[in-house]
């Protein structure tokens, strides 16, 4: 059975981290201004998803 392992390239991991930082910032801004709850869910889920991907998928060592 062939082994299929998923790796992130360093560039993709960096991009995901930047997206997570921006989404976290937007989450905080919506939270501070007591904006719509659906925006909290969108930005929070996006930030959490990106950080989980970066945290649990290994980087490609080349």
SEFIZA-3560 file (N, C-alpha, C; in Angstrom, 3 decimals):
REM SEFIZA-3560
<numar><xx>0.856</xx><yy>-1.168</yy><zz>0.000</zz><atom>N</atom></numar>
<numar><xx>0.000</xx><yy>0.000</yy><zz>0.000</zz><atom>CA</atom></numar>
<numar><xx>0.905</xx><yy>1.235</yy><zz>0.000</zz><atom>C</atom></numar>
<numar><xx>0.700</xx><yy>2.159</yy><zz>-0.957</zz><atom>N</atom></numar>
<numar><xx>1.548</xx><yy>3.356</yy><zz>-1.014</zz><atom>CA</atom></numar>
<numar><xx>1.243</xx><yy>4.303</yy><zz>0.145</zz><atom>C</atom></numar>
<numar><xx>2.305</xx><yy>4.873</yy><zz>0.667</zz><atom>N</atom></numar>
<numar><xx>2.158</xx><yy>5.814</yy><zz>1.770</zz><atom>CA</atom></numar>
<numar><xx>1.986</xx><yy>7.224</yy><zz>1.217</zz><atom>C</atom></numar>
<numar><xx>0.919</xx><yy>7.877</yy><zz>1.595</zz><atom>N</atom></numar>
<numar><xx>0.651</xx><yy>9.245</yy><zz>1.151</zz><atom>CA</atom></numar>
<numar><xx>0.785</xx><yy>10.165</yy><zz>2.351</zz><atom>C</atom></numar>
<numar><xx>1.791</xx><yy>11.022</yy><zz>2.311</zz><atom>N</atom></numar>
<numar><xx>2.016</xx><yy>11.957</yy><zz>3.401</zz><atom>CA</atom></numar>
<numar><xx>1.865</xx><yy>13.364</yy><zz>2.855</zz><atom>C</atom></numar>
<numar><xx>1.167</xx><yy>14.184</yy><zz>3.608</zz><atom>N</atom></numar>
<numar><xx>0.934</xx><yy>15.566</yy><zz>3.190</zz><atom>CA</atom></numar>
<numar><xx>1.969</xx><yy>16.456</yy><zz>3.867</zz><atom>C</atom></numar>
<numar><xx>2.600</xx><yy>17.314</yy><zz>3.088</zz><atom>N</atom></numar>
<numar><xx>3.556</xx><yy>18.276</yy><zz>3.594</zz><atom>CA</atom></numar>
<numar><xx>3.167</xx><yy>19.665</yy><zz>3.113</zz><atom>C</atom></numar>
<numar><xx>3.526</xx><yy>20.679</yy><zz>3.896</zz><atom>N</atom></numar>
<numar><xx>3.359</xx><yy>22.070</yy><zz>3.474</zz><atom>CA</atom></numar>
<numar><xx>4.702</xx><yy>22.606</yy><zz>3.006</zz><atom>C</atom></numar>
<numar><xx>4.681</xx><yy>23.341</yy><zz>1.931</zz><atom>N</atom></numar>
<numar><xx>5.903</xx><yy>24.028</yy><zz>1.530</zz><atom>CA</atom></numar>
<numar><xx>6.099</xx><yy>25.213</yy><zz>2.469</zz><atom>C</atom></numar>
<numar><xx>7.334</xx><yy>25.662</yy><zz>2.656</zz><atom>N</atom></numar>
<numar><xx>7.556</xx><yy>26.816</yy><zz>3.532</zz><atom>CA</atom></numar>
<numar><xx>6.796</xx><yy>28.063</yy><zz>3.078</zz><atom>C</atom></numar>
<numar><xx>6.682</xx><yy>28.264</yy><zz>1.768</zz><atom>N</atom></numar>
<numar><xx>5.951</xx><yy>29.433</yy><zz>1.261</zz><atom>CA</atom></numar>
<numar><xx>4.463</xx><yy>29.344</yy><zz>1.596</zz><atom>C</atom></numar>
<numar><xx>3.877</xx><yy>28.168</yy><zz>1.447</zz><atom>N</atom></numar>
<numar><xx>2.459</xx><yy>27.992</yy><zz>1.761</zz><atom>CA</atom></numar>
<numar><xx>2.210</xx><yy>28.133</yy><zz>3.262</zz><atom>C</atom></numar>
<numar><xx>3.114</xx><yy>27.601</yy><zz>4.076</zz><atom>N</atom></numar>
<numar><xx>2.968</xx><yy>27.739</yy><zz>5.524</zz><atom>CA</atom></numar>
<numar><xx>3.049</xx><yy>29.214</yy><zz>5.930</zz><atom>C</atom></numar>
<numar><xx>3.942</xx><yy>29.956</yy><zz>5.307</zz><atom>N</atom></numar>
<numar><xx>4.056</xx><yy>31.386</yy><zz>5.592</zz><atom>CA</atom></numar>
<numar><xx>2.788</xx><yy>32.116</yy><zz>5.188</zz><atom>C</atom></numar>
<numar><xx>2.250</xx><yy>31.797</yy><zz>4.020</zz><atom>N</atom></numar>
<numar><xx>1.018</xx><yy>32.417</yy><zz>3.554</zz><atom>CA</atom></numar>
<numar><xx>-0.142</xx><yy>32.108</yy><zz>4.503</zz><atom>C</atom></numar>
<numar><xx>-0.252</xx><yy>30.861</yy><zz>4.937</zz><atom>N</atom></numar>
<numar><xx>-1.318</xx><yy>30.489</yy><zz>5.872</zz><atom>CA</atom></numar>
<numar><xx>-1.168</xx><yy>31.227</yy><zz>7.201</zz><atom>C</atom></numar>
<numar><xx>0.066</xx><yy>31.393</yy><zz>7.655</zz><atom>N</atom></numar>
<numar><xx>0.292</xx><yy>32.117</yy><zz>8.904</zz><atom>CA</atom></numar>
<numar><xx>-0.096</xx><yy>33.582</yy><zz>8.773</zz><atom>C</atom></numar>
<numar><xx>0.238</xx><yy>34.196</yy><zz>7.648</zz><atom>N</atom></numar>
<numar><xx>-0.128</xx><yy>35.598</yy><zz>7.416</zz><atom>CA</atom></numar>
<numar><xx>-1.645</xx><yy>35.750</yy><zz>7.361</zz><atom>C</atom></numar>
<numar><xx>-2.320</xx><yy>34.822</yy><zz>6.697</zz><atom>N</atom></numar>
<numar><xx>-3.786</xx><yy>34.854</yy><zz>6.648</zz><atom>CA</atom></numar>
<numar><xx>-4.357</xx><yy>34.717</yy><zz>8.062</zz><atom>C</atom></numar>
<numar><xx>-3.770</xx><yy>33.851</yy><zz>8.873</zz><atom>N</atom></numar>
<numar><xx>-4.241</xx><yy>33.670</yy><zz>10.248</zz><atom>CA</atom></numar>
<numar><xx>-4.067</xx><yy>34.943</yy><zz>11.068</zz><atom>C</atom></numar>
<numar><xx>-2.944</xx><yy>35.625</yy><zz>10.879</zz><atom>N</atom></numar>
<numar><xx>-2.705</xx><yy>36.870</yy><zz>11.623</zz><atom>CA</atom></numar>
<numar><xx>-3.718</xx><yy>37.938</yy><zz>11.215</zz><atom>C</atom></numar>
<numar><xx>-3.957</xx><yy>38.080</yy><zz>9.926</zz><atom>N</atom></numar>
<numar><xx>-4.924</xx><yy>39.083</yy><zz>9.448</zz><atom>CA</atom></numar>
<numar><xx>-6.331</xx><yy>38.737</yy><zz>9.926</zz><atom>C</atom></numar>
<numar><xx>-6.706</xx><yy>37.458</yy><zz>9.828</zz><atom>N</atom></numar>
<numar><xx>-8.037</xx><yy>37.044</yy><zz>10.285</zz><atom>CA</atom></numar>
<numar><xx>-8.182</xx><yy>37.237</yy><zz>11.792</zz><atom>C</atom></numar>
<numar><xx>-7.133</xx><yy>36.978</yy><zz>12.551</zz><atom>N</atom></numar>
<numar><xx>-7.183</xx><yy>37.203</yy><zz>13.993</zz><atom>CA</atom></numar>
<numar><xx>-7.334</xx><yy>38.671</yy><zz>14.333</zz><atom>C</atom></numar>
<numar><xx>-6.666</xx><yy>39.517</yy><zz>13.568</zz><atom>N</atom></numar>
<numar><xx>-6.796</xx><yy>40.961</yy><zz>13.767</zz><atom>CA</atom></numar>
<numar><xx>-8.220</xx><yy>41.419</yy><zz>13.474</zz><atom>C</atom></numar>
<numar><xx>-8.785</xx><yy>40.926</yy><zz>12.365</zz><atom>N</atom></numar>
<numar><xx>-10.167</xx><yy>41.283</yy><zz>12.015</zz><atom>CA</atom></numar>
<numar><xx>-11.145</xx><yy>40.761</yy><zz>13.079</zz><atom>C</atom></numar>
<numar><xx>-10.899</xx><yy>39.555</yy><zz>13.600</zz><atom>N</atom></numar>
<numar><xx>-11.733</xx><yy>39.007</yy><zz>14.672</zz><atom>CA</atom></numar>
<numar><xx>-11.720</xx><yy>39.951</yy><zz>15.871</zz><atom>C</atom></numar>
<numar><xx>-10.534</xx><yy>40.388</yy><zz>16.243</zz><atom>N</atom></numar>
<numar><xx>-10.410</xx><yy>41.274</yy><zz>17.404</zz><atom>CA</atom></numar>
<numar><xx>-11.121</xx><yy>42.603</yy><zz>17.170</zz><atom>C</atom></numar>
<numar><xx>-11.022</xx><yy>43.135</yy><zz>15.961</zz><atom>N</atom></numar>
<numar><xx>-11.686</xx><yy>44.407</yy><zz>15.668</zz><atom>CA</atom></numar>
<numar><xx>-13.211</xx><yy>44.264</yy><zz>15.736</zz><atom>C</atom></numar>
<numar><xx>-13.743</xx><yy>43.186</yy><zz>15.197</zz><atom>N</atom></numar>
<numar><xx>-15.196</xx><yy>42.956</yy><zz>15.249</zz><atom>CA</atom></numar>
<numar><xx>-15.632</xx><yy>42.746</yy><zz>16.690</zz><atom>C</atom></numar>
<numar><xx>-14.829</xx><yy>42.038</yy><zz>17.470</zz><atom>N</atom></numar>
<numar><xx>-15.160</xx><yy>41.768</yy><zz>18.861</zz><atom>CA</atom></numar>
<numar><xx>-15.172</xx><yy>43.063</yy><zz>19.679</zz><atom>C</atom></numar>
<numar><xx>-14.159</xx><yy>43.915</yy><zz>19.479</zz><atom>N</atom></numar>
<numar><xx>-14.080</xx><yy>45.161</yy><zz>20.237</zz><atom>CA</atom></numar>
<numar><xx>-15.226</xx><yy>46.114</yy><zz>19.908</zz><atom>C</atom></numar>
<numar><xx>-15.632</xx><yy>46.156</yy><zz>18.634</zz><atom>N</atom></numar>
<numar><xx>-16.716</xx><yy>47.053</yy><zz>18.230</zz><atom>CA</atom></numar>
<numar><xx>-18.091</xx><yy>46.420</yy><zz>18.414</zz><atom>C</atom></numar>
<numar><xx>-18.118</xx><yy>45.202</yy><zz>18.951</zz><atom>N</atom></numar>
<numar><xx>-19.353</xx><yy>44.443</yy><zz>19.147</zz><atom>CA</atom></numar>
<numar><xx>-20.149</xx><yy>44.344</yy><zz>17.846</zz><atom>C</atom></numar>
<numar><xx>-19.440</xx><yy>43.933</yy><zz>16.813</zz><atom>N</atom></numar>
<numar><xx>-20.042</xx><yy>43.782</yy><zz>15.490</zz><atom>CA</atom></numar>
<numar><xx>-20.902</xx><yy>42.529</yy><zz>15.409</zz><atom>C</atom></numar>
<numar><xx>-21.340</xx><yy>42.203</yy><zz>14.196</zz><atom>N</atom></numar>
<numar><xx>-22.205</xx><yy>41.037</yy><zz>13.998</zz><atom>CA</atom></numar>
<numar><xx>-21.518</xx><yy>39.731</yy><zz>14.390</zz><atom>C</atom></numar>
<numar><xx>-22.293</xx><yy>38.867</yy><zz>15.026</zz><atom>N</atom></numar>
<numar><xx>-21.742</xx><yy>37.584</yy><zz>15.485</zz><atom>CA</atom></numar>
<numar><xx>-21.252</xx><yy>36.715</yy><zz>14.326</zz><atom>C</atom></numar>
<numar><xx>-21.909</xx><yy>36.801</yy><zz>13.173</zz><atom>N</atom></numar>
<numar><xx>-21.500</xx><yy>35.944</yy><zz>12.064</zz><atom>CA</atom></numar>
<numar><xx>-20.090</xx><yy>36.300</yy><zz>11.604</zz><atom>C</atom></numar>
<numar><xx>-19.706</xx><yy>37.572</yy><zz>11.722</zz><atom>N</atom></numar>
<numar><xx>-18.340</xx><yy>37.951</yy><zz>11.346</zz><atom>CA</atom></numar>
<numar><xx>-17.334</xx><yy>37.377</yy><zz>12.335</zz><atom>C</atom></numar>
<numar><xx>-17.704</xx><yy>37.317</yy><zz>13.611</zz><atom>N</atom></numar>
<numar><xx>-16.815</xx><yy>36.684</yy><zz>14.585</zz><atom>CA</atom></numar>
<numar><xx>-16.563</xx><yy>35.228</yy><zz>14.216</zz><atom>C</atom></numar>
<numar><xx>-17.624</xx><yy>34.531</yy><zz>13.813</zz><atom>N</atom></numar>
<numar><xx>-17.475</xx><yy>33.131</yy><zz>13.424</zz><atom>CA</atom></numar>
<numar><xx>-16.620</xx><yy>32.976</yy><zz>12.174</zz><atom>C</atom></numar>
<numar><xx>-16.820</xx><yy>33.834</yy><zz>11.205</zz><atom>N</atom></numar>
<numar><xx>-16.050</xx><yy>33.732</yy><zz>9.959</zz><atom>CA</atom></numar>
<numar><xx>-14.572</xx><yy>33.963</yy><zz>10.221</zz><atom>C</atom></numar>
<numar><xx>-14.237</xx><yy>35.088</yy><zz>10.859</zz><atom>N</atom></numar>
<numar><xx>-12.828</xx><yy>35.423</yy><zz>11.083</zz><atom>CA</atom></numar>
<numar><xx>-12.180</xx><yy>34.463</yy><zz>12.073</zz><atom>C</atom></numar>
<numar><xx>-12.896</xx><yy>34.072</yy><zz>13.117</zz><atom>N</atom></numar>
<numar><xx>-12.341</xx><yy>33.143</yy><zz>14.095</zz><atom>CA</atom></numar>
<numar><xx>-12.086</xx><yy>31.766</yy><zz>13.523</zz><atom>C</atom></numar>
<numar><xx>-13.021</xx><yy>31.279</yy><zz>12.726</zz><atom>N</atom></numar>
<numar><xx>-12.854</xx><yy>29.964</yy><zz>12.107</zz><atom>CA</atom></numar>
<numar><xx>-11.715</xx><yy>29.973</yy><zz>11.096</zz><atom>C</atom></numar>
<numar><xx>-11.613</xx><yy>31.050</yy><zz>10.324</zz><atom>N</atom></numar>
<numar><xx>-10.520</xx><yy>31.155</yy><zz>9.354</zz><atom>CA</atom></numar>
<numar><xx>-9.166</xx><yy>31.180</yy><zz>10.061</zz><atom>C</atom></numar>
<numar><xx>-9.043</xx><yy>31.979</yy><zz>11.110</zz><atom>N</atom></numar>
<numar><xx>-7.779</xx><yy>32.059</yy><zz>11.850</zz><atom>CA</atom></numar>
<numar><xx>-7.440</xx><yy>30.712</yy><zz>12.494</zz><atom>C</atom></numar>
<numar><xx>-8.416</xx><yy>30.101</yy><zz>13.141</zz><atom>N</atom></numar>
<numar><xx>-8.164</xx><yy>28.816</yy><zz>13.799</zz><atom>CA</atom></numar>
<numar><xx>-7.799</xx><yy>27.732</yy><zz>12.787</zz><atom>C</atom></numar>
<numar><xx>-8.495</xx><yy>27.701</yy><zz>11.667</zz><atom>N</atom></numar>
<numar><xx>-8.200</xx><yy>26.694</yy><zz>10.647</zz><atom>CA</atom></numar>
<numar><xx>-6.795</xx><yy>26.827</yy><zz>10.091</zz><atom>C</atom></numar>
<numar><xx>-6.396</xx><yy>28.045</yy><zz>9.795</zz><atom>N</atom></numar>
<numar><xx>-5.039</xx><yy>28.272</yy><zz>9.267</zz><atom>CA</atom></numar>
<numar><xx>-3.982</xx><yy>27.875</yy><zz>10.292</zz><atom>C</atom></numar>
<numar><xx>-4.187</xx><yy>28.251</yy><zz>11.547</zz><atom>N</atom></numar>
<numar><xx>-3.208</xx><yy>27.902</yy><zz>12.577</zz><atom>CA</atom></numar>
<numar><xx>-3.153</xx><yy>26.400</yy><zz>12.830</zz><atom>C</atom></numar>
<numar><xx>-4.295</xx><yy>25.728</yy><zz>12.745</zz><atom>N</atom></numar>
<numar><xx>-4.290</xx><yy>24.278</yy><zz>12.899</zz><atom>CA</atom></numar>
<numar><xx>-3.552</xx><yy>23.598</yy><zz>11.756</zz><atom>C</atom></numar>
<numar><xx>-3.740</xx><yy>24.095</yy><zz>10.538</zz><atom>N</atom></numar>
<numar><xx>-3.012</xx><yy>23.537</yy><zz>9.398</zz><atom>CA</atom></numar>
<numar><xx>-1.516</xx><yy>23.713</yy><zz>9.558</zz><atom>C</atom></numar>
<numar><xx>-1.100</xx><yy>24.921</yy><zz>9.923</zz><atom>N</atom></numar>
<numar><xx>0.329</xx><yy>25.182</yy><zz>10.083</zz><atom>CA</atom></numar>
<numar><xx>0.902</xx><yy>24.382</yy><zz>11.261</zz><atom>C</atom></numar>
<numar><xx>0.101</xx><yy>24.213</yy><zz>12.304</zz><atom>N</atom></numar>
<numar><xx>0.582</xx><yy>23.536</yy><zz>13.492</zz><atom>CA</atom></numar>
<numar><xx>0.669</xx><yy>22.021</yy><zz>13.370</zz><atom>C</atom></numar>
<numar><xx>-0.207</xx><yy>21.408</yy><zz>12.579</zz><atom>N</atom></numar>
<numar><xx>-0.267</xx><yy>19.950</yy><zz>12.570</zz><atom>CA</atom></numar>
<numar><xx>0.169</xx><yy>19.282</yy><zz>11.276</zz><atom>C</atom></numar>
<numar><xx>0.398</xx><yy>20.040</yy><zz>10.215</zz><atom>N</atom></numar>
<numar><xx>0.912</xx><yy>19.449</yy><zz>8.972</zz><atom>CA</atom></numar>
<numar><xx>2.389</xx><yy>19.806</yy><zz>8.884</zz><atom>C</atom></numar>
<numar><xx>3.258</xx><yy>18.809</yy><zz>8.752</zz><atom>N</atom></numar>
<numar><xx>4.695</xx><yy>19.097</yy><zz>8.758</zz><atom>CA</atom></numar>
<numar><xx>5.143</xx><yy>19.850</yy><zz>7.498</zz><atom>C</atom></numar>
<numar><xx>6.249</xx><yy>20.570</yy><zz>7.661</zz><atom>N</atom></numar>
<numar><xx>6.838</xx><yy>21.274</yy><zz>6.534</zz><atom>CA</atom></numar>
<numar><xx>7.635</xx><yy>20.311</yy><zz>5.675</zz><atom>C</atom></numar>
<numar><xx>7.683</xx><yy>20.598</yy><zz>4.392</zz><atom>N</atom></numar>
<numar><xx>8.461</xx><yy>19.802</yy><zz>3.455</zz><atom>CA</atom></numar>
<numar><xx>9.940</xx><yy>20.129</yy><zz>3.651</zz><atom>C</atom></numar>
<numar><xx>10.694</xx><yy>19.133</yy><zz>4.018</zz><atom>N</atom></numar>
<numar><xx>12.125</xx><yy>19.334</yy><zz>4.282</zz><atom>CA</atom></numar>
<numar><xx>12.962</xx><yy>19.433</yy><zz>3.032</zz><atom>C</atom></numar>
<numar><xx>12.383</xx><yy>19.177</yy><zz>1.892</zz><atom>N</atom></numar>
<numar><xx>13.109</xx><yy>19.321</yy><zz>0.640</zz><atom>CA</atom></numar>
<numar><xx>13.748</xx><yy>18.053</yy><zz>0.275</zz><atom>C</atom></numar>
//
